[in-house]
């Protein structure tokens, strides 16, 4: 290998190295965004599943306001 070929090889490796340095942050960013999107999608699916379960299995226990109002009605009936 003569000096011209060695210089050409060094120049080509330098260009490839610079290209890698320019492209690497973008690739890391894309990978990070995909990971975040996957986590968001998973959390949203879990939230939707939980909301569906809550709506289909609502408790039949009355709220505090309902309980209080019914207690007041029964007292009125007794005292009248």
mmCIF file of the N, C-alpha and C atoms, coordinates in Angstrom:
data_MODEL
# 
_entry.id   MODEL 
# 
loop_
_atom_site.group_PDB 
_atom_site.id 
_atom_site.type_symbol 
_atom_site.label_atom_id 
_atom_site.label_alt_id 
_atom_site.label_comp_id 
_atom_site.label_asym_id 
_atom_site.label_entity_id 
_atom_site.label_seq_id 
_atom_site.pdbx_PDB_ins_code 
_atom_site.Cartn_x 
_atom_site.Cartn_y 
_atom_site.Cartn_z 
_atom_site.occupancy 
_atom_site.B_iso_or_equiv 
_atom_site.pdbx_formal_charge 
_atom_site.auth_seq_id 
_atom_site.auth_comp_id 
_atom_site.auth_asym_id 
_atom_site.auth_atom_id 
_atom_site.pdbx_PDB_model_num 
ATOM 1   N N  . UNK A 1 1  ? 0.849   -1.166 0.000  1.00 0.00 ? 1  UNK A N  1 
ATOM 2   C CA . UNK A 1 1  ? 0.000   0.000  0.000  1.00 0.00 ? 1  UNK A CA 1 
ATOM 3   C C  . UNK A 1 1  ? 0.901   1.237  0.000  1.00 0.00 ? 1  UNK A C  1 
ATOM 4   N N  . UNK A 1 2  ? 0.699   2.107  -0.963 1.00 0.00 ? 2  UNK A N  1 
ATOM 5   C CA . UNK A 1 2  ? 1.529   3.312  -1.032 1.00 0.00 ? 2  UNK A CA 1 
ATOM 6   C C  . UNK A 1 2  ? 0.856   4.435  -0.236 1.00 0.00 ? 2  UNK A C  1 
ATOM 7   N N  . UNK A 1 3  ? 1.508   5.559  -0.191 1.00 0.00 ? 3  UNK A N  1 
ATOM 8   C CA . UNK A 1 3  ? 1.026   6.675  0.636  1.00 0.00 ? 3  UNK A CA 1 
ATOM 9   C C  . UNK A 1 3  ? -0.286  7.251  0.114  1.00 0.00 ? 3  UNK A C  1 
ATOM 10  N N  . UNK A 1 4  ? -0.494  7.240  -1.174 1.00 0.00 ? 4  UNK A N  1 
ATOM 11  C CA . UNK A 1 4  ? -1.735  7.774  -1.733 1.00 0.00 ? 4  UNK A CA 1 
ATOM 12  C C  . UNK A 1 4  ? -2.921  6.905  -1.306 1.00 0.00 ? 4  UNK A C  1 
ATOM 13  N N  . UNK A 1 5  ? -2.717  5.600  -1.316 1.00 0.00 ? 5  UNK A N  1 
ATOM 14  C CA . UNK A 1 5  ? -3.791  4.703  -0.902 1.00 0.00 ? 5  UNK A CA 1 
ATOM 15  C C  . UNK A 1 5  ? -4.055  4.825  0.602  1.00 0.00 ? 5  UNK A C  1 
ATOM 16  N N  . UNK A 1 6  ? -2.991  4.986  1.379  1.00 0.00 ? 6  UNK A N  1 
ATOM 17  C CA . UNK A 1 6  ? -3.135  5.139  2.823  1.00 0.00 ? 6  UNK A CA 1 
ATOM 18  C C  . UNK A 1 6  ? -3.884  6.424  3.148  1.00 0.00 ? 6  UNK A C  1 
ATOM 19  N N  . UNK A 1 7  ? -3.550  7.523  2.431  1.00 0.00 ? 7  UNK A N  1 
ATOM 20  C CA . UNK A 1 7  ? -4.239  8.793  2.654  1.00 0.00 ? 7  UNK A CA 1 
ATOM 21  C C  . UNK A 1 7  ? -5.708  8.690  2.249  1.00 0.00 ? 7  UNK A C  1 
ATOM 22  N N  . UNK A 1 8  ? -5.974  7.979  1.166  1.00 0.00 ? 8  UNK A N  1 
ATOM 23  C CA . UNK A 1 8  ? -7.359  7.797  0.724  1.00 0.00 ? 8  UNK A CA 1 
ATOM 24  C C  . UNK A 1 8  ? -8.145  6.992  1.761  1.00 0.00 ? 8  UNK A C  1 
ATOM 25  N N  . UNK A 1 9  ? -7.526  5.962  2.307  1.00 0.00 ? 9  UNK A N  1 
ATOM 26  C CA . UNK A 1 9  ? -8.174  5.151  3.340  1.00 0.00 ? 9  UNK A CA 1 
ATOM 27  C C  . UNK A 1 9  ? -8.434  5.974  4.594  1.00 0.00 ? 9  UNK A C  1 
ATOM 28  N N  . UNK A 1 10 ? -7.444  6.752  5.003  1.00 0.00 ? 10 UNK A N  1 
ATOM 29  C CA . UNK A 1 10 ? -7.617  7.616  6.188  1.00 0.00 ? 10 UNK A CA 1 
ATOM 30  C C  . UNK A 1 10 ? -8.721  8.637  5.937  1.00 0.00 ? 10 UNK A C  1 
ATOM 31  N N  . UNK A 1 11 ? -8.757  9.235  4.766  1.00 0.00 ? 11 UNK A N  1 
ATOM 32  C CA . UNK A 1 11 ? -9.802  10.196 4.423  1.00 0.00 ? 11 UNK A CA 1 
ATOM 33  C C  . UNK A 1 11 ? -11.183 9.557  4.426  1.00 0.00 ? 11 UNK A C  1 
ATOM 34  N N  . UNK A 1 12 ? -11.289 8.352  3.858  1.00 0.00 ? 12 UNK A N  1 
ATOM 35  C CA . UNK A 1 12 ? -12.570 7.655  3.817  1.00 0.00 ? 12 UNK A CA 1 
ATOM 36  C C  . UNK A 1 12 ? -13.028 7.290  5.231  1.00 0.00 ? 12 UNK A C  1 
ATOM 37  N N  . UNK A 1 13 ? -12.111 6.814  6.058  1.00 0.00 ? 13 UNK A N  1 
ATOM 38  C CA . UNK A 1 13 ? -12.473 6.477  7.442  1.00 0.00 ? 13 UNK A CA 1 
ATOM 39  C C  . UNK A 1 13 ? -12.878 7.725  8.225  1.00 0.00 ? 13 UNK A C  1 
ATOM 40  N N  . UNK A 1 14 ? -12.224 8.849  7.936  1.00 0.00 ? 14 UNK A N  1 
ATOM 41  C CA . UNK A 1 14 ? -12.579 10.106 8.596  1.00 0.00 ? 14 UNK A CA 1 
ATOM 42  C C  . UNK A 1 14 ? -13.996 10.524 8.222  1.00 0.00 ? 14 UNK A C  1 
ATOM 43  N N  . UNK A 1 15 ? -14.323 10.434 6.941  1.00 0.00 ? 15 UNK A N  1 
ATOM 44  C CA . UNK A 1 15 ? -15.674 10.795 6.476  1.00 0.00 ? 15 UNK A CA 1 
ATOM 45  C C  . UNK A 1 15 ? -16.713 9.869  7.102  1.00 0.00 ? 15 UNK A C  1 
ATOM 46  N N  . UNK A 1 16 ? -16.438 8.571  7.131  1.00 0.00 ? 16 UNK A N  1 
ATOM 47  C CA . UNK A 1 16 ? -17.371 7.614  7.728  1.00 0.00 ? 16 UNK A CA 1 
ATOM 48  C C  . UNK A 1 16 ? -17.524 7.898  9.225  1.00 0.00 ? 16 UNK A C  1 
ATOM 49  N N  . UNK A 1 17 ? -16.429 8.213  9.906  1.00 0.00 ? 17 UNK A N  1 
ATOM 50  C CA . UNK A 1 17 ? -16.488 8.543  11.332 1.00 0.00 ? 17 UNK A CA 1 
ATOM 51  C C  . UNK A 1 17 ? -17.331 9.780  11.598 1.00 0.00 ? 17 UNK A C  1 
ATOM 52  N N  . UNK A 1 18 ? -17.155 10.819 10.789 1.00 0.00 ? 18 UNK A N  1 
ATOM 53  C CA . UNK A 1 18 ? -17.946 12.046 10.945 1.00 0.00 ? 18 UNK A CA 1 
ATOM 54  C C  . UNK A 1 18 ? -19.424 11.752 10.679 1.00 0.00 ? 18 UNK A C  1 
ATOM 55  N N  . UNK A 1 19 ? -19.686 10.945 9.651  1.00 0.00 ? 19 UNK A N  1 
ATOM 56  C CA . UNK A 1 19 ? -21.064 10.567 9.339  1.00 0.00 ? 19 UNK A CA 1 
ATOM 57  C C  . UNK A 1 19 ? -21.705 9.834  10.514 1.00 0.00 ? 19 UNK A C  1 
ATOM 58  N N  . UNK A 1 20 ? -20.970 8.922  11.102 1.00 0.00 ? 20 UNK A N  1 
ATOM 59  C CA . UNK A 1 20 ? -21.488 8.186  12.264 1.00 0.00 ? 20 UNK A CA 1 
ATOM 60  C C  . UNK A 1 20 ? -21.774 9.151  13.414 1.00 0.00 ? 20 UNK A C  1 
ATOM 61  N N  . UNK A 1 21 ? -20.863 10.087 13.658 1.00 0.00 ? 21 UNK A N  1 
ATOM 62  C CA . UNK A 1 21 ? -21.068 11.056 14.737 1.00 0.00 ? 21 UNK A CA 1 
ATOM 63  C C  . UNK A 1 21 ? -22.281 11.958 14.481 1.00 0.00 ? 21 UNK A C  1 
ATOM 64  N N  . UNK A 1 22 ? -22.574 12.242 13.229 1.00 0.00 ? 22 UNK A N  1 
ATOM 65  C CA . UNK A 1 22 ? -23.729 13.070 12.911 1.00 0.00 ? 22 UNK A CA 1 
ATOM 66  C C  . UNK A 1 22 ? -25.043 12.289 12.992 1.00 0.00 ? 22 UNK A C  1 
ATOM 67  N N  . UNK A 1 23 ? -25.008 11.028 12.613 1.00 0.00 ? 23 UNK A N  1 
ATOM 68  C CA . UNK A 1 23 ? -26.236 10.227 12.561 1.00 0.00 ? 23 UNK A CA 1 
ATOM 69  C C  . UNK A 1 23 ? -26.566 9.592  13.918 1.00 0.00 ? 23 UNK A C  1 
ATOM 70  N N  . UNK A 1 24 ? -25.593 9.282  14.726 1.00 0.00 ? 24 UNK A N  1 
ATOM 71  C CA . UNK A 1 24 ? -25.802 8.570  15.987 1.00 0.00 ? 24 UNK A CA 1 
ATOM 72  C C  . UNK A 1 24 ? -26.794 9.264  16.923 1.00 0.00 ? 24 UNK A C  1 
ATOM 73  N N  . UNK A 1 25 ? -26.701 10.587 17.161 1.00 0.00 ? 25 UNK A N  1 
ATOM 74  C CA . UNK A 1 25 ? -27.695 11.216 18.048 1.00 0.00 ? 25 UNK A CA 1 
ATOM 75  C C  . UNK A 1 25 ? -29.131 11.070 17.538 1.00 0.00 ? 25 UNK A C  1 
ATOM 76  N N  . UNK A 1 26 ? -29.311 11.134 16.231 1.00 0.00 ? 26 UNK A N  1 
ATOM 77  C CA . UNK A 1 26 ? -30.649 10.959 15.665 1.00 0.00 ? 26 UNK A CA 1 
ATOM 78  C C  . UNK A 1 26 ? -31.167 9.550  15.921 1.00 0.00 ? 26 UNK A C  1 
ATOM 79  N N  . UNK A 1 27 ? -30.319 8.560  15.728 1.00 0.00 ? 27 UNK A N  1 
ATOM 80  C CA . UNK A 1 27 ? -30.738 7.182  15.964 1.00 0.00 ? 27 UNK A CA 1 
ATOM 81  C C  . UNK A 1 27 ? -31.068 6.944  17.436 1.00 0.00 ? 27 UNK A C  1 
ATOM 82  N N  . UNK A 1 28 ? -30.273 7.528  18.318 1.00 0.00 ? 28 UNK A N  1 
ATOM 83  C CA . UNK A 1 28 ? -30.548 7.400  19.750 1.00 0.00 ? 28 UNK A CA 1 
ATOM 84  C C  . UNK A 1 28 ? -31.873 8.080  20.087 1.00 0.00 ? 28 UNK A C  1 
ATOM 85  N N  . UNK A 1 29 ? -32.128 9.251  19.507 1.00 0.00 ? 29 UNK A N  1 
ATOM 86  C CA . UNK A 1 29 ? -33.382 9.967  19.741 1.00 0.00 ? 29 UNK A CA 1 
ATOM 87  C C  . UNK A 1 29 ? -34.582 9.195  19.238 1.00 0.00 ? 29 UNK A C  1 
ATOM 88  N N  . UNK A 1 30 ? -34.461 8.597  18.063 1.00 0.00 ? 30 UNK A N  1 
ATOM 89  C CA . UNK A 1 30 ? -35.563 7.803  17.511 1.00 0.00 ? 30 UNK A CA 1 
ATOM 90  C C  . UNK A 1 30 ? -35.861 6.614  18.421 1.00 0.00 ? 30 UNK A C  1 
ATOM 91  N N  . UNK A 1 31 ? -34.828 5.950  18.885 1.00 0.00 ? 31 UNK A N  1 
ATOM 92  C CA . UNK A 1 31 ? -35.020 4.801  19.775 1.00 0.00 ? 31 UNK A CA 1 
ATOM 93  C C  . UNK A 1 31 ? -35.694 5.240  21.075 1.00 0.00 ? 31 UNK A C  1 
ATOM 94  N N  . UNK A 1 32 ? -35.280 6.395  21.602 1.00 0.00 ? 32 UNK A N  1 
ATOM 95  C CA . UNK A 1 32 ? -35.867 6.918  22.837 1.00 0.00 ? 32 UNK A CA 1 
ATOM 96  C C  . UNK A 1 32 ? -37.348 7.247  22.633 1.00 0.00 ? 32 UNK A C  1 
ATOM 97  N N  . UNK A 1 33 ? -37.673 7.905  21.529 1.00 0.00 ? 33 UNK A N  1 
ATOM 98  C CA . UNK A 1 33 ? -39.067 8.268  21.238 1.00 0.00 ? 33 UNK A CA 1 
ATOM 99  C C  . UNK A 1 33 ? -39.937 7.028  21.094 1.00 0.00 ? 33 UNK A C  1 
ATOM 100 N N  . UNK A 1 34 ? -39.428 6.006  20.434 1.00 0.00 ? 34 UNK A N  1 
ATOM 101 C CA . UNK A 1 34 ? -40.210 4.773  20.287 1.00 0.00 ? 34 UNK A CA 1 
ATOM 102 C C  . UNK A 1 34 ? -40.469 4.126  21.634 1.00 0.00 ? 34 UNK A C  1 
ATOM 103 N N  . UNK A 1 35 ? -39.460 4.154  22.521 1.00 0.00 ? 35 UNK A N  1 
ATOM 104 C CA . UNK A 1 35 ? -39.618 3.577  23.852 1.00 0.00 ? 35 UNK A CA 1 
ATOM 105 C C  . UNK A 1 35 ? -40.675 4.347  24.643 1.00 0.00 ? 35 UNK A C  1 
ATOM 106 N N  . UNK A 1 36 ? -40.626 5.682  24.559 1.00 0.00 ? 36 UNK A N  1 
ATOM 107 C CA . UNK A 1 36 ? -41.605 6.516  25.260 1.00 0.00 ? 36 UNK A CA 1 
ATOM 108 C C  . UNK A 1 36 ? -43.006 6.271  24.694 1.00 0.00 ? 36 UNK A C  1 
ATOM 109 N N  . UNK A 1 37 ? -43.127 6.212  23.375 1.00 0.00 ? 37 UNK A N  1 
ATOM 110 C CA . UNK A 1 37 ? -44.426 5.945  22.752 1.00 0.00 ? 37 UNK A CA 1 
ATOM 111 C C  . UNK A 1 37 ? -44.992 4.602  23.197 1.00 0.00 ? 37 UNK A C  1 
ATOM 112 N N  . UNK A 1 38 ? -44.130 3.601  23.293 1.00 0.00 ? 38 UNK A N  1 
ATOM 113 C CA . UNK A 1 38 ? -44.567 2.273  23.734 1.00 0.00 ? 38 UNK A CA 1 
ATOM 114 C C  . UNK A 1 38 ? -45.082 2.332  25.170 1.00 0.00 ? 38 UNK A C  1 
ATOM 115 N N  . UNK A 1 39 ? -44.368 3.068  26.041 1.00 0.00 ? 39 UNK A N  1 
ATOM 116 C CA . UNK A 1 39 ? -44.810 3.197  27.436 1.00 0.00 ? 39 UNK A CA 1 
ATOM 117 C C  . UNK A 1 39 ? -46.132 3.935  27.533 1.00 0.00 ? 39 UNK A C  1 
ATOM 118 N N  . UNK A 1 40 ? -46.287 5.000  26.755 1.00 0.00 ? 40 UNK A N  1 
ATOM 119 C CA . UNK A 1 40 ? -47.537 5.766  26.767 1.00 0.00 ? 40 UNK A CA 1 
ATOM 120 C C  . UNK A 1 40 ? -48.688 4.887  26.280 1.00 0.00 ? 40 UNK A C  1 
ATOM 121 N N  . UNK A 1 41 ? -48.475 4.148  25.196 1.00 0.00 ? 41 UNK A N  1 
ATOM 122 C CA . UNK A 1 41 ? -49.514 3.277  24.661 1.00 0.00 ? 41 UNK A CA 1 
ATOM 123 C C  . UNK A 1 41 ? -49.908 2.211  25.682 1.00 0.00 ? 41 UNK A C  1 
ATOM 124 N N  . UNK A 1 42 ? -48.909 1.640  26.359 1.00 0.00 ? 42 UNK A N  1 
ATOM 125 C CA . UNK A 1 42 ? -49.176 0.606  27.353 1.00 0.00 ? 42 UNK A CA 1 
ATOM 126 C C  . UNK A 1 42 ? -49.962 1.191  28.534 1.00 0.00 ? 42 UNK A C  1 
ATOM 127 N N  . UNK A 1 43 ? -49.569 2.373  28.990 1.00 0.00 ? 43 UNK A N  1 
ATOM 128 C CA . UNK A 1 43 ? -50.276 3.013  30.105 1.00 0.00 ? 43 UNK A CA 1 
ATOM 129 C C  . UNK A 1 43 ? -51.697 3.382  29.708 1.00 0.00 ? 43 UNK A C  1 
ATOM 130 N N  . UNK A 1 44 ? -51.882 3.859  28.482 1.00 0.00 ? 44 UNK A N  1 
ATOM 131 C CA . UNK A 1 44 ? -53.215 4.231  28.022 1.00 0.00 ? 44 UNK A CA 1 
ATOM 132 C C  . UNK A 1 44 ? -54.111 2.994  27.918 1.00 0.00 ? 44 UNK A C  1 
ATOM 133 N N  . UNK A 1 45 ? -53.572 1.896  27.403 1.00 0.00 ? 45 UNK A N  1 
ATOM 134 C CA . UNK A 1 45 ? -54.353 0.668  27.317 1.00 0.00 ? 45 UNK A CA 1 
ATOM 135 C C  . UNK A 1 45 ? -54.737 0.170  28.707 1.00 0.00 ? 45 UNK A C  1 
ATOM 136 N N  . UNK A 1 46 ? -53.808 0.245  29.652 1.00 0.00 ? 46 UNK A N  1 
ATOM 137 C CA . UNK A 1 46 ? -54.108 -0.181 31.021 1.00 0.00 ? 46 UNK A CA 1 
ATOM 138 C C  . UNK A 1 46 ? -55.172 0.720  31.640 1.00 0.00 ? 46 UNK A C  1 
ATOM 139 N N  . UNK A 1 47 ? -55.095 2.019  31.372 1.00 0.00 ? 47 UNK A N  1 
ATOM 140 C CA . UNK A 1 47 ? -56.064 2.964  31.919 1.00 0.00 ? 47 UNK A CA 1 
ATOM 141 C C  . UNK A 1 47 ? -57.449 2.695  31.330 1.00 0.00 ? 47 UNK A C  1 
ATOM 142 N N  . UNK A 1 48 ? -57.509 2.462  30.019 1.00 0.00 ? 48 UNK A N  1 
ATOM 143 C CA . UNK A 1 48 ? -58.787 2.176  29.374 1.00 0.00 ? 48 UNK A CA 1 
ATOM 144 C C  . UNK A 1 48 ? -59.376 0.868  29.884 1.00 0.00 ? 48 UNK A C  1 
ATOM 145 N N  . UNK A 1 49 ? -58.525 -0.123 30.092 1.00 0.00 ? 49 UNK A N  1 
ATOM 146 C CA . UNK A 1 49 ? -58.994 -1.404 30.610 1.00 0.00 ? 49 UNK A CA 1 
ATOM 147 C C  . UNK A 1 49 ? -59.531 -1.227 32.030 1.00 0.00 ? 49 UNK A C  1 
ATOM 148 N N  . UNK A 1 50 ? -58.831 -0.453 32.838 1.00 0.00 ? 50 UNK A N  1 
ATOM 149 C CA . UNK A 1 50 ? -59.269 -0.203 34.211 1.00 0.00 ? 50 UNK A CA 1 
ATOM 150 C C  . UNK A 1 50 ? -60.587 0.574  34.225 1.00 0.00 ? 50 UNK A C  1 
ATOM 151 N N  . UNK A 1 51 ? -60.718 1.547  33.337 1.00 0.00 ? 51 UNK A N  1 
ATOM 152 C CA . UNK A 1 51 ? -61.953 2.328  33.269 1.00 0.00 ? 51 UNK A CA 1 
ATOM 153 C C  . UNK A 1 51 ? -63.118 1.442  32.840 1.00 0.00 ? 51 UNK A C  1 
ATOM 154 N N  . UNK A 1 52 ? -62.890 0.527  31.918 1.00 0.00 ? 52 UNK A N  1 
ATOM 155 C CA . UNK A 1 52 ? -63.940 -0.383 31.471 1.00 0.00 ? 52 UNK A CA 1 
ATOM 156 C C  . UNK A 1 52 ? -64.361 -1.312 32.602 1.00 0.00 ? 52 UNK A C  1 
ATOM 157 N N  . UNK A 1 53 ? -63.407 -1.763 33.386 1.00 0.00 ? 53 UNK A N  1 
ATOM 158 C CA . UNK A 1 53 ? -63.729 -2.648 34.508 1.00 0.00 ? 53 UNK A CA 1 
ATOM 159 C C  . UNK A 1 53 ? -64.507 -1.893 35.577 1.00 0.00 ? 53 UNK A C  1 
ATOM 160 N N  . UNK A 1 54 ? -64.143 -0.655 35.839 1.00 0.00 ? 54 UNK A N  1 
ATOM 161 C CA . UNK A 1 54 ? -64.841 0.132  36.853 1.00 0.00 ? 54 UNK A CA 1 
ATOM 162 C C  . UNK A 1 54 ? -66.278 0.404  36.436 1.00 0.00 ? 54 UNK A C  1 
ATOM 163 N N  . UNK A 1 55 ? -66.501 0.730  35.168 1.00 0.00 ? 55 UNK A N  1 
ATOM 164 C CA . UNK A 1 55 ? -67.847 1.060  34.729 1.00 0.00 ? 55 UNK A CA 1 
ATOM 165 C C  . UNK A 1 55 ? -68.743 -0.169 34.718 1.00 0.00 ? 55 UNK A C  1 
ATOM 166 N N  . UNK A 1 56 ? -68.184 -1.346 34.476 1.00 0.00 ? 56 UNK A N  1 
ATOM 167 C CA . UNK A 1 56 ? -69.015 -2.546 34.419 1.00 0.00 ? 56 UNK A CA 1 
ATOM 168 C C  . UNK A 1 56 ? -69.248 -3.144 35.801 1.00 0.00 ? 56 UNK A C  1 
ATOM 169 N N  . UNK A 1 57 ? -68.446 -2.797 36.764 1.00 0.00 ? 57 UNK A N  1 
ATOM 170 C CA . UNK A 1 57 ? -68.602 -3.372 38.105 1.00 0.00 ? 57 UNK A CA 1 
ATOM 171 C C  . UNK A 1 57 ? -68.744 -2.264 39.138 1.00 0.00 ? 57 UNK A C  1 
ATOM 172 N N  . UNK A 1 58 ? -69.679 -1.365 38.906 1.00 0.00 ? 58 UNK A N  1 
ATOM 173 C CA . UNK A 1 58 ? -69.903 -0.267 39.858 1.00 0.00 ? 58 UNK A CA 1 
ATOM 174 C C  . UNK A 1 58 ? -70.463 -0.828 41.162 1.00 0.00 ? 58 UNK A C  1 
ATOM 175 N N  . UNK A 1 59 ? -70.069 -0.231 42.237 1.00 0.00 ? 59 UNK A N  1 
ATOM 176 C CA . UNK A 1 59 ? -70.542 -0.652 43.543 1.00 0.00 ? 59 UNK A CA 1 
ATOM 177 C C  . UNK A 1 59 ? -71.989 -0.218 43.729 1.00 0.00 ? 59 UNK A C  1 
ATOM 178 N N  . UNK A 1 60 ? -72.744 -1.018 44.459 1.00 0.00 ? 60 UNK A N  1 
ATOM 179 C CA . UNK A 1 60 ? -74.137 -0.668 44.733 1.00 0.00 ? 60 UNK A CA 1 
ATOM 180 C C  . UNK A 1 60 ? -74.273 0.048  46.074 1.00 0.00 ? 60 UNK A C  1 
ATOM 181 N N  . UNK A 1 61 ? -73.164 0.330  46.719 1.00 0.00 ? 61 UNK A N  1 
ATOM 182 C CA . UNK A 1 61 ? -73.198 1.050  47.985 1.00 0.00 ? 61 UNK A CA 1 
ATOM 183 C C  . UNK A 1 61 ? -73.538 2.504  47.686 1.00 0.00 ? 61 UNK A C  1 
ATOM 184 N N  . UNK A 1 62 ? -74.529 3.062  48.388 1.00 0.00 ? 62 UNK A N  1 
ATOM 185 C CA . UNK A 1 62 ? -74.903 4.449  48.104 1.00 0.00 ? 62 UNK A CA 1 
ATOM 186 C C  . UNK A 1 62 ? -73.814 5.419  48.531 1.00 0.00 ? 62 UNK A C  1 
ATOM 187 N N  . UNK A 1 63 ? -73.810 6.564  47.881 1.00 0.00 ? 63 UNK A N  1 
ATOM 188 C CA . UNK A 1 63 ? -72.836 7.583  48.252 1.00 0.00 ? 63 UNK A CA 1 
ATOM 189 C C  . UNK A 1 63 ? -73.201 8.169  49.603 1.00 0.00 ? 63 UNK A C  1 
ATOM 190 N N  . UNK A 1 64 ? -72.315 8.947  50.193 1.00 0.00 ? 64 UNK A N  1 
ATOM 191 C CA . UNK A 1 64 ? -72.564 9.567  51.492 1.00 0.00 ? 64 UNK A CA 1 
ATOM 192 C C  . UNK A 1 64 ? -73.768 10.501 51.427 1.00 0.00 ? 64 UNK A C  1 
ATOM 193 N N  . UNK A 1 65 ? -73.897 11.238 50.329 1.00 0.00 ? 65 UNK A N  1 
ATOM 194 C CA . UNK A 1 65 ? -75.020 12.166 50.199 1.00 0.00 ? 65 UNK A CA 1 
ATOM 195 C C  . UNK A 1 65 ? -76.341 11.408 50.156 1.00 0.00 ? 65 UNK A C  1 
ATOM 196 N N  . UNK A 1 66 ? -76.387 10.298 49.434 1.00 0.00 ? 66 UNK A N  1 
ATOM 197 C CA . UNK A 1 66 ? -77.612 9.496  49.363 1.00 0.00 ? 66 UNK A CA 1 
ATOM 198 C C  . UNK A 1 66 ? -77.941 8.918  50.729 1.00 0.00 ? 66 UNK A C  1 
ATOM 199 N N  . UNK A 1 67 ? -76.942 8.407  51.383 1.00 0.00 ? 67 UNK A N  1 
ATOM 200 C CA . UNK A 1 67 ? -77.139 7.822  52.722 1.00 0.00 ? 67 UNK A CA 1 
ATOM 201 C C  . UNK A 1 67 ? -77.662 8.872  53.694 1.00 0.00 ? 67 UNK A C  1 
ATOM 202 N N  . UNK A 1 68 ? -77.092 10.072 53.662 1.00 0.00 ? 68 UNK A N  1 
ATOM 203 C CA . UNK A 1 68 ? -77.511 11.151 54.552 1.00 0.00 ? 68 UNK A CA 1 
ATOM 204 C C  . UNK A 1 68 ? -78.950 11.567 54.259 1.00 0.00 ? 68 UNK A C  1 
ATOM 205 N N  . UNK A 1 69 ? -79.287 11.714 52.963 1.00 0.00 ? 69 UNK A N  1 
ATOM 206 C CA . UNK A 1 69 ? -80.629 12.143 52.582 1.00 0.00 ? 69 UNK A CA 1 
ATOM 207 C C  . UNK A 1 69 ? -81.667 11.104 53.001 1.00 0.00 ? 69 UNK A C  1 
ATOM 208 N N  . UNK A 1 70 ? -81.367 9.831  52.829 1.00 0.00 ? 70 UNK A N  1 
ATOM 209 C CA . UNK A 1 70 ? -82.321 8.802  53.232 1.00 0.00 ? 70 UNK A CA 1 
ATOM 210 C C  . UNK A 1 70 ? -82.466 8.763  54.743 1.00 0.00 ? 70 UNK A C  1 
ATOM 211 N N  . UNK A 1 71 ? -81.396 9.009  55.453 1.00 0.00 ? 71 UNK A N  1 
ATOM 212 C CA . UNK A 1 71 ? -81.475 9.075  56.915 1.00 0.00 ? 71 UNK A CA 1 
ATOM 213 C C  . UNK A 1 71 ? -82.352 10.230 57.368 1.00 0.00 ? 71 UNK A C  1 
ATOM 214 N N  . UNK A 1 72 ? -82.248 11.369 56.703 1.00 0.00 ? 72 UNK A N  1 
ATOM 215 C CA . UNK A 1 72 ? -83.078 12.531 57.039 1.00 0.00 ? 72 UNK A CA 1 
ATOM 216 C C  . UNK A 1 72 ? -84.541 12.239 56.742 1.00 0.00 ? 72 UNK A C  1 
ATOM 217 N N  . UNK A 1 73 ? -84.811 11.571 55.624 1.00 0.00 ? 73 UNK A N  1 
ATOM 218 C CA . UNK A 1 73 ? -86.211 11.253 55.274 1.00 0.00 ? 73 UNK A CA 1 
ATOM 219 C C  . UNK A 1 73 ? -86.827 10.332 56.321 1.00 0.00 ? 73 UNK A C  1 
ATOM 220 N N  . UNK A 1 74 ? -86.067 9.340  56.758 1.00 0.00 ? 74 UNK A N  1 
ATOM 221 C CA . UNK A 1 74 ? -86.629 8.411  57.730 1.00 0.00 ? 74 UNK A CA 1 
ATOM 222 C C  . UNK A 1 74 ? -86.877 9.087  59.068 1.00 0.00 ? 74 UNK A C  1 
ATOM 223 N N  . UNK A 1 75 ? -86.051 10.050 59.442 1.00 0.00 ? 75 UNK A N  1 
ATOM 224 C CA . UNK A 1 75 ? -86.253 10.797 60.692 1.00 0.00 ? 75 UNK A CA 1 
ATOM 225 C C  . UNK A 1 75 ? -87.526 11.651 60.594 1.00 0.00 ? 75 UNK A C  1 
ATOM 226 N N  . UNK A 1 76 ? -87.763 12.240 59.410 1.00 0.00 ? 76 UNK A N  1 
ATOM 227 C CA . UNK A 1 76 ? -88.964 13.055 59.230 1.00 0.00 ? 76 UNK A CA 1 
ATOM 228 C C  . UNK A 1 76 ? -90.210 12.176 59.379 1.00 0.00 ? 76 UNK A C  1 
ATOM 229 N N  . UNK A 1 77 ? -90.143 10.971 58.816 1.00 0.00 ? 77 UNK A N  1 
ATOM 230 C CA . UNK A 1 77 ? -91.290 10.084 58.910 1.00 0.00 ? 77 UNK A CA 1 
ATOM 231 C C  . UNK A 1 77 ? -91.563 9.693  60.345 1.00 0.00 ? 77 UNK A C  1 
ATOM 232 N N  . UNK A 1 78 ? -90.534 9.475  61.129 1.00 0.00 ? 78 UNK A N  1 
ATOM 233 C CA . UNK A 1 78 ? -90.690 9.056  62.511 1.00 0.00 ? 78 UNK A CA 1 
ATOM 234 C C  . UNK A 1 78 ? -91.210 10.217 63.345 1.00 0.00 ? 78 UNK A C  1 
ATOM 235 N N  . UNK A 1 79 ? -90.662 11.413 63.137 1.00 0.00 ? 79 UNK A N  1 
ATOM 236 C CA . UNK A 1 79 ? -91.033 12.547 63.982 1.00 0.00 ? 79 UNK A CA 1 
ATOM 237 C C  . UNK A 1 79 ? -92.396 13.124 63.629 1.00 0.00 ? 79 UNK A C  1 
ATOM 238 N N  . UNK A 1 80 ? -92.941 12.860 62.420 1.00 0.00 ? 80 UNK A N  1 
ATOM 239 C CA . UNK A 1 80 ? -94.243 13.455 62.072 1.00 0.00 ? 80 UNK A CA 1 
ATOM 240 C C  . UNK A 1 80 ? -95.395 12.673 62.608 1.00 0.00 ? 80 UNK A C  1 
# 
